[in-house]
Amino acid sequence: MVTIIDYKVGNLGSIQNMLKKIGVQSMVTSDPDQIRSAEKIILPGVGAFDSGICSLKELGLWEALNERVLKDKIPVLGICLGMQLLCNGSEEGKEKGLGWIDADVVRFRPSEKKFKTPHMGWNYTKTSPESQLFKEMHPDPKFYFVHSFYALANDTSSIAKTTYDVTFDSALEKGNILGTQFHPEKSHKFGMKLLKNFVDNY
């Protein structure tokens, strides 16, 4: 069972549908008690950094997530804004992130007009063969992106890189904590494989 966190900023239905396609049961919740008994967690997100952090706190999810992920070490996958919330903070706002991964989120500053923001659409990623998240996957899979900010890891947590004017960290992994800047739930066969790897290998 995968627990999908509802903190009012995510596209939850498409994640549930993709999990259903690969035969994985899931539940959507904003109940801290249910999070404290979760086996695996997906933290989705679309929108602004500060509103995401504030929503986690207002719903009482901040403490529950820290307890389950940091103390109990259950696997968590952050998607898009959800991955950015795992980091130290973002140029988009003033709130501190969860700080589970030593990375900073910065704004695209295109050097040429052809690089529009947000970065939207399909793009290749260069993945780490050591990561179980990309097990038995093409080394340069294409995923679907929609974002105006991106993460830069300060440590060795980067497991995928993507280039759009600049090269940024499009997936992060630190023990039981994982994140993707792209949307696996919108990325067809590669997204299905990634979610299956998350469920099966963590």
C-alpha positions in Angstrom: 0.0 0.0 0.0 1.3 3.4 -1.0 0.1 6.5 0.9 -0.2 9.6 -1.2 -0.1 12.8 0.8 -2.9 15.2 0.2 -1.8 18.7 1.3 -4.0 20.5 -1.3 -1.4 21.2 -3.9 -1.1 17.9 -5.9 -2.4 16.1 -8.9 -3.4 13.1 -6.9 -5.8 11.3 -9.3 -3.2 10.7 -12.0 -0.8 9.3 -9.5 -3.4 6.9 -8.2 -4.4 5.9 -11.7 -0.8 5.1 -12.7 -0.3 3.0 -9.5 -3.5 1.2 -10.3 -2.2 0.4 -13.8 0.9 -1.3 -12.3 -1.2 -3.2 -9.8 -0.3 -1.2 -6.7 -2.9 -0.3 -4.1 -2.8 3.3 -2.8 -4.7 5.7 -0.6 -4.9 9.5 -0.5 -4.8 11.1 3.0 -4.2 14.3 4.9 -4.6 12.5 8.2 -1.4 12.5 10.3 -2.3 9.3 12.1 -2.7 7.4 8.8 0.7 8.8 7.7 2.3 7.5 10.9 1.2 4.0 9.9 2.2 4.3 6.2 4.4 1.7 4.5 5.5 3.9 1.6 4.8 7.6 0.9 4.5 9.7 -2.2 4.6 13.4 -1.7 3.3 15.0 -4.9 2.9 18.8 -5.5 2.2 21.5 -8.0 2.5 25.1 -7.1 4.5 27.5 -5.0 7.1 26.4 -2.4 6.0 28.5 0.5 2.3 27.5 0.2 3.3 23.8 0.1 5.4 24.1 3.3 2.8 26.1 5.1 0.1 23.6 4.1 2.1 20.7 5.5 2.4 22.6 8.8 -1.2 23.7 9.0 -2.5 20.2 8.3 -0.2 18.7 11.0 1.7 16.7 8.4 5.1 18.2 9.0 5.7 16.3 12.3 4.1 13.1 11.1 6.3 13.0 8.0 9.5 13.7 9.9 8.6 11.0 12.3 7.8 8.4 9.7 10.6 9.2 7.3 13.5 10.2 9.5 12.8 8.1 12.5 11.1 5.0 11.1 13.0 5.2 7.7 10.1 4.3 5.5 10.6 5.1 1.7 9.3 8.4 0.5 9.1 9.7 -3.1 8.7 13.4 -3.7 7.4 14.5 -7.1 7.9 17.9 -8.7 7.2 20.4 -5.9 7.2 17.5 -3.6 10.9 16.9 -4.4 11.7 20.5 -3.9 10.1 20.5 -0.4 12.6 17.7 0.5 15.4 20.3 0.1 16.8 23.1 2.3 14.8 25.9 0.7 13.9 27.6 -2.5 14.6 31.0 -4.2 10.8 31.0 -4.8 10.0 31.7 -1.1 11.2 32.3 2.4 10.1 29.2 4.2 12.6 26.5 5.1 12.2 23.1 3.4 12.1 19.8 5.1 15.9 19.6 4.8 16.0 15.9 4.3 18.3 16.3 1.4 21.1 18.8 1.2 20.0 20.6 -2.0 19.0 24.1 -2.9 16.2 25.0 -5.3 16.9 27.9 -7.7 15.1 29.7 -10.5 15.7 29.1 -14.2 17.5 32.2 -15.6 17.5 31.4 -19.4 20.5 32.6 -21.3 18.5 32.6 -24.6 14.9 33.4 -25.5 14.4 29.9 -26.9 14.5 28.6 -23.3 11.1 29.4 -22.1 10.0 29.1 -18.5 8.4 27.0 -17.2 10.5 24.1 -18.6 7.5 22.2 -20.0 7.4 18.9 -21.9 9.5 15.8 -22.5 13.2 15.8 -21.9 15.9 13.2 -21.6 17.6 12.4 -18.3 21.0 10.9 -17.7 20.5 8.4 -14.9 22.7 6.7 -12.4 23.0 2.9 -13.0 23.6 2.4 -9.3 20.1 3.6 -8.3 17.4 1.0 -7.9 14.9 3.7 -9.0 16.1 3.3 -12.5 16.7 -0.4 -12.4 16.3 -2.2 -15.8 15.5 1.1 -17.5 17.0 2.7 -20.6 20.1 4.8 -19.4 18.6 8.0 -21.0 14.9 7.8 -20.4 12.5 10.6 -21.3 10.2 12.1 -18.7 7.6 14.8 -18.6 8.5 18.1 -16.9 6.6 21.2 -15.8 8.7 23.6 -13.6 10.3 27.0 -13.3 12.7 26.1 -10.4 15.1 23.2 -10.1 17.3 21.5 -7.5 21.0 21.5 -7.2 22.4 19.0 -4.8 25.3 20.0 -2.4 26.2 16.3 -1.7 26.1 13.0 -3.6 22.4 12.6 -3.6 21.9 13.3 -7.4 20.9 10.2 -9.3 19.7 11.9 -12.6 20.6 15.0 -14.5 18.7 16.8 -17.2 19.8 19.7 -19.4 17.5 22.7 -20.3 19.9 25.6 -20.9 21.6 24.5 -17.7 22.2 21.0 -16.3 20.2 20.3 -13.1 19.5 17.5 -10.7 16.3 15.9 -11.9 16.2 13.0 -9.4 17.7 12.8 -5.9 18.2 9.8 -3.5 19.5 9.7 0.0 18.8 6.4 1.7 15.0 6.0 2.0 14.4 9.5 0.6 13.9 10.0 -3.1 12.6 12.7 -5.4 12.0 13.4 -9.0 11.6 16.8 -10.6 9.7 15.2 -13.5 6.2 13.7 -13.3 6.4 9.9 -13.5 2.6 9.8 -13.5 2.6 11.7 -16.8 5.6 9.9 -18.3 4.0 6.8 -19.8 6.1 3.6 -19.9 9.2 5.2 -18.2 7.0 6.7 -15.4 5.3 3.3 -14.9 8.6 1.5 -14.6 10.0 4.1 -12.2 7.0 3.9 -9.9 7.1 0.1 -10.0 10.8 0.3 -9.1 10.0 2.6 -6.1 7.4 0.1 -4.9 9.4 -3.0 -5.5 12.9 -2.0 -4.5 12.5 0.3 -1.5 
